[in-house]
Amino acid sequence: MEDTSHPKLLLVEDDESLASLLAEYLERHGFLVETLARGSSAVKVVLERKPDLVILDLMLPDASGLDICRDLRGSWRGPILMLTAMKDDADVIVGLEMGADDYVGKPVTPRVLLARIRALLRRGSADAEAETIRRGDLVIDVPSRRVMKAGRSLDLTTTEFDLLVILARRAGRVQERSRLVEELRGIDFHSFDRSVDVIISRLRKKLAGPAGGGRMIRTVRGVGYLMTQDGEDR
């Protein structure tokens, strides 16, 4: 019988010694960890195993981690945590644009990785109380994590949904960028972190849809973002 009492993680990492170290550490903290060395089979394995979270190295010898992330987002909504050497911020930005939820830099500190995993999973299972947020033609069903905009369903990632809920709950009030980063990522905030900016861009595109618009999330230069109180795109 399958063990459903512990979260299931899929670690896609070709460095066997690192994969073994991380898997052992995470298993000691209550996770079931499956490791995968070949990126080329990652999408197939995710769809078959349905893990609670995927940890994906961006530098794989047989497949691009960015391509894997993009392909996964075509059919899977679960949280994706990138592992990256972070030699170039552009790699992180592209990964986030492809649909990743968060990232951890190499060399990996296991406790930081654990904190990020717990934060993503906690956000995914939070907000159990019955609540529906309405902002104009935007309807957010918080317990079911479903979003409708002008009658159409939006397919959001874990982090996109969480950021949208934060902005919608505080509509009409400017949210400082640094505070949003800290709320979403939990730790290791630094002033050059552009993760929220990329996720805002992704959200705007999804809110706009084929008809255009998507201006209900405004940029307040030098400060952060706010959602219009009535949800209007004007």
Secondary structure, DSSP 8 states (H G I E B T S, - for coil): ----SS-EEEEE-S-HHHHHHHHHHHHHTT-EEEEE--GGGHHHHHHHH--SEEEEESB-SSSBHHHHHHHHTTT--S-EEEEE--SSHHHHHHHHHTT--EEEESS--HHHHHHHHHHHHHHHH---S--EEEETTEEEETTTTEEEETTEEE---HHHHHHHHHHHHTTTS-EEHHHHHHHHH-S---TT--HHHHHHHHHHHHHHGGG----SEEEETTTEEEE-TT----
